[in-house]
Each structure stands twice: as structure tokens, then as C-alpha cells.
Amino acid sequence: MNSKSPLVLLIDAGNTRVKWACIEQSATLTLPVQWTQLGSVTHQNLEHLRAAWADLDVLEIVLSNVAGEKLGNTLLALLASHFPQIPVHFFRSQAHCAGVQNQYQEPQRLGADRFASAIAAHYLYPDMALVVATCGTATTVDAVDAAEFIGGMILPGLQLMAASLAKNTAQLPQIAESLGLQDAFAKNTDQAIVSGCLHAQVGAMLGAVEKLRQRSSRPVQLLISGGAAPFIIPQLKLQTNLIWHHVENLVLSGLFVATKLKSTALSSTPHF
């Protein structure tokens, strides 16, 4: 797809997949973002990015990487081969970015993806206290209130929980979809495992919401994102005292916010 103006290429390198999106550099800062292009590949299929990026007119590149130095260097090599004249800006966590204060004891040690998600969440709902749940390889459940990233939880993701019980997780999506969600007490082992994993995920989110309600004077909402979110959302629909929203691509959206606001969290120095 050709764009009318040069593009910003945003990349979210996670533990399992690399997600990327393009937006016109002239686009206004509005969320949710209407991406020009959007894509995702597993770590094993990074070479597929060559074809995906072949015809892009990119003027700016922003990268968030929590997957380690080896993957980061592989991505840099791919970017250099496609866009040799375009510098890469690396998004990193810091004490303050895009209007959000980072209350981590060592702000720079907060995962860049978590901080980017918090920035997007706050930009979307600036007057709310927020629990931001991102459901991927790991599930992170973070609290944002009064423009402050308070902190959060990290727990195994849905697939990892099931895998820890030595079960074949290949059929997990099908089992999750077929599970009788009205009844938590499953009547066979496979469904009991999935029920336990789903309720553990939801329980962490609901617990975080309640804790945030106890400390905040603002209304509390839950934002859920990530690849496993569709399997957890049916459980959220059963909750009667919960305001929640499904927001896709929170990390990429946070990178977009930081880019448009010319944040100092963007650096030309790799920090994998």
C-alpha cells in the first residue's frame, strides 16, 4: 500500500512475536490509531518482514524490544538493509514520558512494552484510574492513576500456565472457546485446566481493580490487550461490577504517542 506522505514505522518486539505498524508522519495524535499498515510475525519468521517492508516509504523508525540482544540485533540488520539512511530510535522506560510519571524503584528497569502500554492507556482515559492487562507470553497487570505508573504484577500467560501442567497446549484456543464459561467447575481434565488458567488470569485482574479502587479517588476501569485477550474477555463479560475495554495494540499506540510528543524516552543508542 502506498501512502500519500512518508511513514513512521513502529515496532514492538515481544517475547514471542514482533508486531509492527505504519502511520503517516503527518497523522494527528488520535487514539485509537487508524494504522496505514499493521502486521505481526513470530521470531522464527522474521525473514517475512523483508517482503512486508519492501515498498514502504519510511522516514522514521521507533523500536521497543523486550526480547533480548540477539533478536534486537537481527531486527537492526533487517532495518539497515531496507532503510539504510533512516536512523532507528529506541524506546526505553524512564522516570517521565508523555505525561506519565514512572514510580518504579528503578524506572529504566520497567519493561519498555509495559511503559508504552501505560502511556497509551493514560492518553486514552486521562481522567480514570486504570488497570492495564496485557495478555501475551506473560500477562502483565499494571496500575496507572493520576498520570502515575504505580507498578504492577507479572504472571505466566494463558499458554504458559497450561504448559506448566504438562498438557498439549496446541488445542488450548479450541478448548477455551468450547468451555462452558457459565460454570467454573469443569467436568473433564482438559477443561478443568483451561478453567483454572482462565480464572487465575481474571482473578489477578479483578484483584488489581479492587486494590486500585481502595487507593484511588477516581473511577477505575480495566483495559485488556494482547493476543490471549479474546479467550479472557468472555469471563469479563460475566462480571457485573466491572468497567472494562478491549484495546488492541496498546504498545504500538504508546510508541505512537511518544513519537508524536517527541519524547526523550526515544534514544538513538541501543539498550538491549
Backbone as a ProteinNet text record, in pm:
[ID]
protein_1_A
[PRIMARY]
MNSKSPLVLLIDAGNTRVKWACIEQSATLTLPVQWTQLGSVTHQNLEHLRAAWADLDVLEIVLSNVAGEKLGNTLLALLASHFPQIPVHFFRSQAHCAGVQNQYQEPQRLGADRFASAIAAHYLYPDMALVVATCGTATTVDAVDAAEFIGGMILPGLQLMAASLAKNTAQLPQIAESLGLQDAFAKNTDQAIVSGCLHAQVGAMLGAVEKLRQRSSRPVQLLISGGAAPFIIPQLKLQTNLIWHHVENLVLSGLFVATKLKSTALSSTPHF
[TERTIARY]
84.4	0	88.5	66.5	141.9	73	149.2	94.6	115.8	32.5	43.2	158.9	203.3	315.1	405.4	528.8	621.4	565.7	615.4	560	652.8	592.9	664	642.1	749.7	744	766.2	666.4	671.6	682.1	772	798.3	794	715.1	703.1	755.8	880.4	942.3	917.9	825.2	790.2	858.5	821.1	888.7	858.3	747	708.5	693.5	640.6	611.3	670.5	689.5	726.1	607.2	548.1	436.3	487.6	429.9	474.1	355.5	368.5	262.5	323.4	252.2	291.2	179.2	219.5	125.8	191.1	113	169.8	232.2	349.3	419.3	337.5	252.9	170.8	41.3	16.6	-108.8	-118.7	-239	-260.8	-260.1	-233.2	-226.3	-367.1	-422	-556.7	-554.8	-614.8	-629.8	-777.9	-817.6	-733.7	-680.7	-565.9	-496.5	-554.6	-569.4	-604.9	-475.6	-422.1	-292.5	-298.2	-191.3	-178.7	-152.5	-65.5	-40.8	-16	-44.7	-29.2	7.3	107.2	147.5	211.9	237.2	293.7	358.7	476	543.8	601	617.4	687	836.6	911	1056.6	1114.7	1052.3	1103.8	1081.4	992.7	957.7	995.6	1102.5	1142.9	1174.4	1219.7	1253.5	1131.6	1012	890.8	878	949.2	942.9	1004.8	1094.9	1157.2	1051.4	962.1	856.2	756.7	724.4	625.1	672.6	803.5	857.3	913.6	901.9	973.1	939.5	812.8	771.2	733.8	775.5	737.9	825.9	763.5	834.8	847.9	950.2	966.3	1063.1	1023.3	1108.1	1154.5	1087.4	1120.1	1090.8	1177.4	1162.4	1174.9	1078.5	1081.3	1067.1	1156.3	1161.9	1156.1	1065.6	1063.6	1096.7	1196.9	1239.8	1256.4	1179.3	1196.5	1239.7	1280.1	1311.5	1460.6	1542.9	1683.9	1771.6	1902.4	2000.5	2004.7	1997.7	2008.7	1897	1773.5	1663.3	1676	1715.5	1730.6	1830.8	1942.1	2042.8	1994.9	1916.6	1859.8	1765.4	1683.3	1592.3	1669.6	1774.2	1853.6	1916.5	1961.9	2020.1	1915.3	1794.3	1685.7	1651.4	1643.6	1610.3	1719.2	1843.9	1954.3	1955	1913.6	1911.9	1798.4	1688.3	1573.3	1576.7	1621.8	1615.6	1752.8	1853.8	1991	2015.3	1934.1	1955.8	1868.9	1786.4	1690.5	1740.3	1764.7	1809.3	1695.9	1732.2	1635.3	1635.1	1516.5	1501.4	1450.8	1516.8	1484.1	1403.3	1286.2	1201.9	1244.9	1266.7	1308.1	1227.8	1211.6	1142.5	1231.9	1169	1241.1	1146.3	1192.4	1113.9	989.1	992.3	878.4	873.8	755.8	740.2	595.8	574.6	442	335.9	373.9	278.6	259.5	332.6	318.3	444.6	425.9	535	551.6	674.2	705.6	753.4	674.4	706	784.6	832.1	917.4	1039.6	1089.5	1206.7	1326.4	1344.7	1444.7	1369.2	1326.8	1236.6	1285.2	1416.5	1469.6	1459.3	1429.8	1420.1	1277.5	1183.5	1047.8	1049.2	984.6	978.9	924.7	993.8	952.3	809.9	771.2	636	531.3	559.8	465.1	450	561.9	556.1	482.6	508	437.6	287.3	248.7	106.1	43.3	116.1	64.5	45.3	137.6	126.7	3.4	-18.1	-135.9	-263.9	-266.1	-384.9	-419.4	-318.4	-342.5	-388.9	-332.7	-374.3	-519.6	-560.5	-698.5	-796.9	-760.7	-851.4	-779	-751.7	-668.7	-733.6	-864.6	-933.9	-972	-921.3	-957.5	-836.7	-865.2	-765.5	-776.2	-663.4	-664.6	-584.7	-640.6	-565.5	-544.2	-419.4	-383.4	-331.8	-409.3	-373.7	-335.2	-213.3	-165	-137.2	-206.5	-208.5	-132.1	-9.2	73.7	145.2	274.4	353.6	348.8	364.1	334.6	213.6	146.1	38.5	88.1	81.8	118.1	-8.5	-18.6	-135.6	-83.5	-95.8	-34.3	-139.4	-101.6	-191.6	-139.2	-230.1	-198.1	-304.9	-261.8	-357.1	-296	-378	-332.7	-200.8	-194.8	-77.6	46.4	29	140.3	130.1	241.2	252.2	290.5	197	217	303.6	280.8	350	255.8	293.9	206.4	249	189.8	213.9	257.6	335.3	368.4	338.1	259.2	228	236.9	248.4	254	129.6	149.4	36.1	-47.6	-157.2	-252.5	-186.4	-109.1	-42.3	61.4	138	241.3	179.9	68.2	2	-38.5	-97.9	-140.7	-20.5	85.5	204.5	270.2	260.3	322.6	257.5	138.4	70.4	95.1	196	241.4	132.3	51.7	-52.2	-18	-67.3	-50.2	-133.7	-66.6	-139.4	-185.3	-156.7	-194.7	-345	-422.4	-567.8	-628.8	-544.5	-595.8	-700.2	-677.5	-781.3	-915.9	-914	-1039.4	-1107.3	-1027.3	-1084.8	-1142.5	-1068.9	-1115.7	-1246.3	-1257.9	-1379.5	-1498	-1472.2	-1582.8	-1618.2	-1535.4	-1558.4	-1689.5	-1768.5	-1890.7	-1857.1	-1849	-1795.1	-1887	-2013	-2102.5	-2069.9	-2002.3	-1972.6	-1821.6	-1764.3	-1619.8	-1573.1	-1665.3	-1627.1	-1642.3	-1531.8	-1533.4	-1544.6	-1591.5	-1620.1	-1527.9	-1419.1	-1312.8	-1180.9	-1070.8	-941.9	-895.4	-906.5	-862.1	-935.7	-1067.7	-1144.2	-1116.7	-1088.1	-1054.5	-924.9	-829	-703.5	-729.3	-806.7	-834.7	-914.3	-1013.2	-1092.1	-1002.6	-911.3	-820.5	-731.5	-679.8	-591.7	-667.6	-788.4	-867.2	-903.7	-947.4	-989.8	-871.8	-754.5	-635.6	-602.4	-613.6	-587.1	-687.7	-814.2	-918.3	-909	-878.7	-867.6	-761.1	-647.3	-541.5	-589.7	-662.9	-713.4	-816.4	-909.4	-1012.7	-951.5	-851.7	-784.7	-715.7	-652.2	-585.7	-686.4	-800.4	-904.8	-950.8	-973	-1019.7	-913.5	-786.8	-680.5	-670.3	-687.4	-678.8	-798.9	-915.5	-1033.1	-1010.7	-937.9	-915.1	-821.2	-736.3	-636.7	-663.1	-755.9	-778	-911.7	-915.6	-1040.3	-1111	-1053	-1108.1	-1182.5	-1273.6	-1334.5	-1227.8	-1241.7	-1141.6	-1196.2	-1116	-1150.2	-1037.6	-1074.2	-977.3	-962.1	-838	-808	-737	-783	-721.5	-673.6	-555.8	-495.7	-413.4	-361.2	-273.3	-340.4	-257	-306.7	-401.7	-387.9	-475.3	-601.3	-613.4	-730.1	-863.8	-879.1	-1010.1	-1057.4	-965	-1004.9	-1045.3	-1001	-1029.9	-1153.1	-1179.6	-1290.3	-1425.7	-1457.5	-1587.2	-1605.9	-1497.7	-1507.5	-1536.5	-1476.9	-1500.2	-1645.6	-1706.7	-1845.9	-1940.5	-1894.5	-1978	-1969.5	-1877	-1858	-1957	-2031.4	-2137.5	-2088.7	-1976.8	-1929.8	-1793.2	-1782.7	-1654.1	-1675.2	-1603.6	-1599.4	-1469.4	-1479.4	-1359.7	-1368.5	-1252.3	-1242.2	-1134	-1160.6	-1060.1	-993.7	-864.2	-789.4	-675.5	-678.9	-575.4	-449.8	-335.9	-207.9	-172.7	-184.6	-154.6	-8.1	83.2	225	253.3	207.8	228.9	164.8	48.1	-18.7	63.7	121.5	206.7	330.9	389.1	503.8	464.1	343.9	294.1	280.5	224.7	211.2	348.6	442.6	576.3	644.1	622.5	682.5	625.6	494.7	430.6	465.1	485.2	518.2	668.4	745.5	891.4	954.6	918.1	960.2	1110.4	1165.4	1307.5	1328.5	1220.7	1234.5	1284.4	1289.2	1338.2	1487.1	1568.4	1713.1	1769.4	1880.4	1947.7	2047.7	2057.6	2152.3	2080.3	2118.9	2055.5	2076.2	1980.2	1991.4	1932.9	1962.2	1906.8	1968.5
-118.4	0	124.1	215.3	337.7	444.7	524	628.8	763.4	860.2	992.9	1070	1034.1	1101.8	997.3	1035.7	938.5	879.5	761.9	684.5	680.2	661.5	622.8	473.3	398.4	254.1	229	171.5	141.7	-9	-54	-197.3	-232.5	-334.4	-387.9	-530.2	-548.9	-681.2	-744.7	-840.4	-907.6	-1041.7	-1116.4	-1242.5	-1353.4	-1341.6	-1445.6	-1391.2	-1270.6	-1213	-1073.1	-1031.5	-894.2	-831.1	-732.5	-659.6	-527.2	-484.7	-359.4	-287.1	-158.7	-79.2	42.8	93.2	217	318.7	443.4	554.5	671.3	749.2	863.9	959.9	1011.3	1100.3	1225.7	1264.2	1384.3	1357.7	1232.9	1198.7	1270.1	1309.8	1373.8	1269.7	1315.1	1224.5	1196.1	1085.7	1043.3	893.5	853.8	712.4	678.5	557.1	453.4	495.8	441.8	481.4	408.1	480.4	418.8	391.8	270.6	238.9	231.7	275.4	259.1	112.5	49.2	-94.2	-148.4	-278.2	-343.4	-488.9	-539.7	-677	-739.2	-870.6	-944.5	-1071.5	-1105.6	-1230.2	-1292.9	-1423.7	-1490.8	-1467.9	-1497	-1483.7	-1574.5	-1689.3	-1784	-1735.9	-1637	-1592.5	-1446.9	-1400.9	-1261.7	-1228.6	-1327.3	-1301.3	-1256.1	-1288.8	-1244.4	-1092.5	-1026.6	-880.3	-817.5	-888.8	-833	-799.9	-894	-868.3	-764.8	-771.1	-678.6	-534.1	-514.1	-377.8	-331.5	-413.9	-388.6	-254.1	-215.2	-95.5	21.7	16.5	121.8	245.7	360.7	488.5	539.9	490.8	518.4	632.9	726.7	839.9	834.4	754	747.1	605.5	552.8	418	424.9	363.1	357.2	211.2	164	23.1	8.2	-77.5	-123.6	-271.8	-312.2	-452.2	-502.8	-605.6	-671.6	-817.2	-850.7	-989.8	-1019.7	-924.6	-953.2	-902.7	-910.3	-851.6	-923	-1055.7	-1129.5	-1091	-1090.2	-1051.8	-905.8	-821.3	-679.9	-657.7	-726.9	-710.9	-764.4	-872.5	-925.2	-823.5	-761.6	-658.7	-538.9	-498.5	-385.4	-415.8	-538.8	-576.3	-572	-620.2	-613.2	-469.3	-386.3	-245.5	-176	-207	-143.9	-182.1	-306	-349.6	-285.5	-253.8	-193.7	-41.8	14	159.4	209.7	199.4	227.5	371.4	463.3	604.3	651.2	561.9	602.7	558	651	610.8	544.1	453.1	384.7	451.7	485.8	540.2	428.5	410.9	304.1	362	300.7	345.5	273.4	348.6	290	354	281.3	335.2	434.9	536.4	636.4	694.6	792.8	844.3	918.5	977.7	1055.5	1049.1	1027.3	1022.9	1049.5	1139.7	1163.9	1188.4	1259.4	1294.1	1190.3	1079.3	972.2	964.5	968.7	952.1	803.2	757.2	615.8	598.8	530.8	515.3	388.1	317.8	202.2	244.8	157.7	191.4	227.8	153.1	187.1	202.1	324.5	344.1	281.5	282.9	231.1	79.3	10.8	-135	-184.1	-93.1	-131.4	-171.5	-282.9	-325.1	-216	-190.6	-83.1	-103.9	-229.3	-256.6	-218.2	-244.9	-209.4	-57.9	13.2	159.2	218.7	164.5	212.9	189	71.4	42.6	139.9	170.7	264.5	403.1	444.6	575.4	581.2	475.9	472.9	470.8	391.8	381.8	517	586	717.4	818.2	811.1	904.7	881.1	754.5	721.5	764.8	743.3	768.5	849.3	977.2	1056.4	1084.4	1073.1	1106.5	983.4	868.5	743.8	681.8	606.7	514.6	385.6	332.9	223.9	103.8	-13.3	-137.8	-181.7	-195.5	-226.2	-369.5	-459.4	-600.7	-634	-679.7	-720.3	-869.6	-944.1	-1090	-1150.2	-1186.6	-1247.2	-1368	-1383.9	-1492.4	-1486.1	-1365.5	-1336.4	-1245	-1244.4	-1148.9	-1044.3	-918.3	-809.3	-734.8	-701.3	-631.2	-509.3	-392.2	-271.1	-167.2	-77.7	26.5	163.5	246	384	472.9	573	662	800.3	900.9	1039.8	1061.5	1009	1022.4	958.2	860	788.1	638.6	582.9	438.3	391.8	324.6	288.4	163.9	66.7	-61.9	-169.6	-294.9	-398.7	-539.3	-633.9	-776	-838.3	-944.2	-1025.6	-1170.1	-1236.3	-1377.1	-1451.9	-1583.9	-1658.4	-1633.5	-1627.3	-1612	-1738.9	-1731.1	-1841.1	-1968.7	-1957.7	-2076.3	-2131.9	-2043.3	-2089.9	-2160.4	-2108.9	-2174.5	-2317.1	-2331.9	-2464.4	-2555.6	-2499.9	-2580.6	-2627.3	-2548.7	-2586.6	-2710.1	-2743.3	-2863.3	-2981.9	-2966.2	-3075.6	-3123.1	-3031	-3064.8	-3006.3	-3070.7	-3019.7	-2893.8	-2780.1	-2653.4	-2618.2	-2703.3	-2670.5	-2653.4	-2727.4	-2719.4	-2622.5	-2545.2	-2454.6	-2356.6	-2292.2	-2199.6	-2267.9	-2388.1	-2457.7	-2496.8	-2542	-2579.5	-2458	-2345.6	-2223.3	-2175.2	-2186.1	-2141.2	-2230.3	-2359.6	-2452.5	-2467.2	-2411.7	-2427.2	-2360.9	-2429.6	-2370.5	-2263.5	-2137.9	-2031.9	-1993.9	-2033.2	-2001.5	-2083.6	-2195.6	-2285.6	-2301.7	-2254.3	-2262.1	-2404.1	-2490.9	-2624.2	-2723.4	-2738.7	-2822.9	-2970.3	-3050.5	-3191.1	-3286	-3234.5	-3321	-3247.7	-3321	-3267.3	-3153.4	-3169.4	-3062.9	-2932.4	-2941.6	-2820.5	-2766.5	-2855.3	-2809.1	-2728.1	-2770	-2695.4	-2557.7	-2554.7	-2426.8	-2336.6	-2393.9	-2314.6	-2254.7	-2335.7	-2285.7	-2174.5	-2192.4	-2090.2	-1959.9	-1972.9	-1853	-1778.9	-1852.7	-1786.9	-1729.8	-1788.6	-1730.8	-1595.5	-1589.7	-1463.6	-1356.4	-1391.9	-1295.3	-1255.7	-1351.8	-1322.1	-1218.2	-1227.4	-1127.5	-990	-983.9	-855.4	-796	-879.1	-829.2	-787.6	-863.2	-825.7	-691	-667.7	-539.4	-425.2	-448.9	-346.7	-310	-410.2	-384.2	-309.9	-349	-279.7	-133.6	-108.7	28.4	110.6	48.4	117.8	163.7	83.2	115	233.8	260.3	366.1	488.5	480.3	591	659.9	788	863.8	871.8	811.7	818	688.8	696.2	571	479.5	350.1	253.1	174.3	163.7	84.2	-14	-125.9	-225.3	-214.8	-208.2	-216.7	-348.8	-424.3	-553.1	-552.2	-606.8	-610.8	-737.9	-764.9	-880	-995.2	-1088	-1197.2	-1292	-1309.6	-1402.1	-1334.3	-1203.9	-1131.5	-1190.2	-1232.7	-1285.3	-1406	-1484.3	-1600.5	-1562.3	-1446	-1399.5	-1309.8	-1240.5	-1145.1	-1207.9	-1331.4	-1388.7	-1395.4	-1414.5	-1414	-1273.5	-1173.8	-1035.6	-995.3	-1050.2	-1017.1	-1066.1	-1160.3	-1212.4	-1128.9	-1033.1	-951.9	-835	-819.8	-716.8	-583.9	-583.1	-460.7	-421.8	-424.7	-400	-321.5	-211.8	-137.1	-175.1	-229.5	-274.5	-241.5	-234.9	-205.9	-294.7	-344.4	-418.4	-320.5	-299.4	-205.9	-282	-291.9	-366	-280.5	-348.1	-285.3	-166.8	-187.6	-80.1	-36.9	-132.1	-95.9	-8	-49.1	31.5	168.9	173.6	302	391	332.5	410.3	462	381.9	427.8	545	539	648.5	776.4	765.4	882.6	942	857.4	905.5	970.9	913.8	969	1106.3	1118	1245.5	1354.4	1316	1414.8	1439.4	1379.1	1397.5	1366.4	1252.4	1215.7	1192.3	1227.1	1198.3	1049.6	971.2	825.9	760.1	834.9	782.6	817.8	714.8	733	668.2	719.7	659.8	552.4	526.5	428.2	299.1	183.9	57.1	27.8	-40.8	-74.7	-213.3	-304.3	-439.5	-511.2
0	0	0	-92.1	-96.8	-15.1	53.6	136.8	69.4	103.4	46	107.1	223.7	288.4	351.6	383.9	445	573.7	605.8	715.8	836.1	952.4	1072.4	1089.7	1105.8	1129.3	1278.6	1343.6	1486.5	1504.1	1592.1	1608.5	1756.7	1788	1924	1922.5	1965.2	1967.3	2103.1	2106.5	2230.2	2243	2343.6	2374	2274.6	2203.7	2108.3	1966.6	1954.4	1823.4	1811.6	1688.1	1656.9	1585.7	1651.1	1591.4	1536.6	1425.9	1367.4	1304.4	1291.3	1230.9	1163.9	1065	998.1	1011	1026	1030.8	957.7	886.1	816	916.4	881.3	973.2	1002.9	911.5	928.9	1005.8	1043.2	1111.3	1245.7	1280.5	1409.5	1520.7	1641	1756	1806.1	1758.1	1795.3	1822.5	1933.4	1966.2	1974	1929.5	1868.6	1732.2	1695.6	1573.8	1453.5	1345.1	1217.5	1141.9	1160.3	1102.9	951	886.8	742.3	708.4	786.9	776.2	915.9	931.5	1060.8	1035.2	1107.3	1084.9	1207.6	1199.4	1311.2	1258.1	1312.5	1276.9	1403.4	1401.3	1510.6	1495.5	1601.6	1593.8	1486.4	1464.1	1365.2	1221.6	1204.1	1069.1	1043.5	1106.5	1088.6	943.2	867.3	727.3	647	696.8	627.6	628	719.2	723.7	599.5	534.3	413.5	308.3	285.2	186.5	237.1	365.6	420.9	415.3	431.3	434.8	300.8	198.8	72.9	9.8	11.9	-61.3	29.2	154.7	247.5	230.4	230.8	226.2	369.6	437.3	580.1	602.1	688.4	723.2	868.8	950.2	1092.8	1142.9	1231.1	1285.7	1437.6	1506.8	1653.2	1693.7	1779.6	1818.3	1969.7	2016.8	2155.1	2152.9	2229.3	2228.8	2371.2	2406.2	2536	2516.6	2394.4	2361	2360.5	2401.9	2416.2	2302.5	2327.5	2236.1	2101.3	2101.4	1975.4	1879.5	1927.5	1840.4	1800.3	1894.6	1863.1	1751.4	1756	1651.2	1517.2	1520.8	1396.4	1333.3	1414.5	1363.2	1307.4	1378	1329.6	1194.4	1175.8	1047.7	936.7	966.7	868.5	833.9	935.4	912.8	832.3	862.3	790.6	643.2	613.1	473.3	395.1	462.7	394.3	396.1	507.7	525.1	570.9	485.4	528.2	572.4	528.1	562.2	678	732.1	835	972.3	1063.5	1197.9	1275.4	1363.7	1449.1	1586.4	1633.9	1768.1	1859.5	1972.3	2065.9	2181.8	2204.1	2315.1	2441.5	2548.7	2675.9	2788.6	2895.7	3011.7	3083.8	3139.8	3217.6	3321	3395.3	3507.8	3462.7	3344.6	3296.5	3145.4	3091.7	2946	2909	2814.4	2756.1	2862.8	2967.2	3071.1	3179.4	3174.1	3273.5	3359.2	3491.3	3585.5	3616.5	3610.6	3633.8	3777.4	3859.8	4001.2	4032.3	3930.1	3953.2	4034.8	4122.4	4203.6	4116.2	4008.9	3907.2	3775.7	3741.7	3627	3497.3	3475.6	3349.9	3340	3453	3451.8	3425.5	3418.3	3378.5	3231.5	3198.2	3058.2	2969.2	2858.5	2768.2	2717.6	2697.3	2648.7	2752.4	2879.6	2985.7	2996.4	2985.2	2995.4	2875.3	2755.9	2636.8	2648.8	2700.1	2719.3	2818.3	2926.4	3025.9	2965.7	2881.7	2816.4	2727.7	2647.6	2561.1	2643.1	2749.7	2834.2	2895.5	2948.2	3009.1	2905.5	2785.5	2680.7	2641.2	2639.4	2605.4	2713.7	2839.9	2952.5	3060.3	3033.9	3125.9	3260.5	3270.1	3394.7	3476.2	3436.6	3502.8	3573.1	3678.3	3733.4	3653.3	3609.6	3511.5	3558.1	3537.4	3543.6	3399	3360.8	3222.1	3217.3	3157.8	3149.4	3005.5	2987.5	2855.7	2859.9	2774.9	2782.8	2666	2692	2589.2	2644.7	2610.8	2666.8	2819	2871.1	3011.5	3015.6	3127.3	3148.5	3247.5	3206.9	3297.4	3336.2	3463.2	3515.7	3591.3	3531.5	3584.2	3621.9	3712.9	3760.9	3721.1	3668.1	3630.1	3691.3	3768.7	3834.3	3847.3	3815.8	3826.8	3752.8	3630.5	3544.1	3604.6	3691.9	3751	3720.1	3671.2	3663.6	3803.2	3871.7	4012.2	4026.4	3941.4	3949.3	3899.7	3918.9	3867.5	3903.8	3832.4	3852.3	3719.4	3730.2	3613.3	3649.6	3566.2	3587.8	3455.9	3459.3	3333.7	3249.6	3119.8	3030.1	3023.2	2950.9	2943.7	2892.5	2785.1	2730.3	2827.6	2890.5	2983.3	3103.5	3152.1	3264.4	3228	3109.7	3067.2	3044.1	2983	2955.8	3084.9	3190.5	3316.9	3377.5	3331.3	3378.1	3285.5	3198.1	3111.1	3017.1	2969.6	2873.5	2737.2	2633.1	2497.6	2482	2461.5	2453.9	2312.4	2217	2079.1	2064.5	2144.4	2133.8	2234.6	2302.9	2405.4	2351.7	2235.5	2187.7	2165.7	2105.5	2080.5	2211.8	2309	2437.8	2507.6	2501.5	2567.4	2506.4	2373.2	2307.4	2341.2	2359.6	2382.3	2530.4	2617.6	2760.9	2802.3	2885	2935.9	3038.1	2993.7	3077.6	3192.5	3185.9	3295.9	3419.4	3402.3	3512.9	3524.5	3633.2	3652	3679.5	3721.5	3765.5	3650.5	3575.1	3456.1	3494.3	3398.3	3425.2	3349.3	3292.7	3242.5	3261	3252.1	3292.8	3203.6	3071.8	2981.6	3011.2	3024.6	3050.9	3191.6	3285.8	3420.4	3419.7	3339.3	3327.3	3267.4	3159.9	3095.2	3188.2	3257.5	3351.3	3459.3	3511.9	3614.1	3562.9	3442.3	3384.8	3358.6	3300.4	3272.5	3400.8	3501.5	3624.9	3702.7	3688.4	3750	3687	3553.1	3483.4	3524.7	3519.4	3553.5	3700.7	3786.5	3928.3	3957.4	3887.6	3906.2	3863.8	3752.9	3704.2	3800.1	3845.6	3936.9	4070.8	4116.7	4240	4227.2	4111	4088.7	4083.9	4019.6	4014.8	4155	4238.2	4374.1	4455.3	4442.6	4513.9	4471.1	4341.1	4291.7	4338.2	4346.2	4399	4543.3	4619.5	4759.7	4778.5	4680	4696	4609.8	4515.1	4422.2	4448.4	4424.2	4432.7	4298.4	4197	4061.7	4028.8	3930.9	3882.7	3823.6	3845.2	3799.6	3681.3	3577.9	3461	3432.5	3370.8	3325.2	3174.6	3128.4	2986.1	2962.1	2864	2832.9	2688.4	2667.3	2534.6	2523.3	2405.6	2385.5	2313.8	2266.5	2183.4	2252.3	2384.7	2457.8	2509.9	2488.5	2540.7	2494.7	2367.6	2325.5	2405.2	2463.8	2542	2684	2728.8	2864	2867.5	2759.2	2753.7	2788.2	2742.2	2782.5	2933.3	3006.8	3152.7	3205.6	3143.6	3187.4	3165.9	3061.4	3032.5	3141.8	3222.1	3329.7	3457.1	3459.1	3578.8	3578.4	3685.1	3689.5	3744.8	3815	3877.6	3823.1	3689.9	3626.2	3497.2	3483.4	3357.7	3288.5	3168.8	3100.1	2951.1	2888.6	2745.4	2685.1	2566.4	2491.4	2395	2412.2	2327.7	2262.4	2132.6	2061.3	2043.9	2040	2005.5	2095	2225.7	2320.2	2312.8	2296.9	2292.2	2171.8	2054.4	1934.7	1948.9	2011.8	2032.5	2124.7	2230.2	2319.1	2248.7	2159.5	2081.3	1991.6	1937.3	1853.7	1935.4	2055.8	2142.1	2173.1	2212.9	2247	2127.2	2008.8	1887.7	1855.5	1861.3	1827	1927.4	2053.2	2156.4	2167.4	2076.6	2072.8	2208.4	2261.6	2395.9	2404.6	2521.1	2546.7	2576.4	2584.4	2601.2	2473.4	2364	2238.6	2226.4	2206.5	2201.6	2076.2	2030.8	1914.6	1956	2086.5	2138.2	2175.3	2118.3	2156.3	2305	2364.4	2506.6	2530.9	2441.5	2452.4	2571.3
[MASK]
++++++++++++++++++++++++++++++++++++++++++++++++++++++++++++++++++++++++++++++++++++++++++++++++++++++++++++++++++++++++++++++++++++++++++++++++++++++++++++++++++++++++++++++++++++++++++++++++++++++++++++++++++++++++++++++++++++++++++++++++++++++++++++++++++++++++++++++++

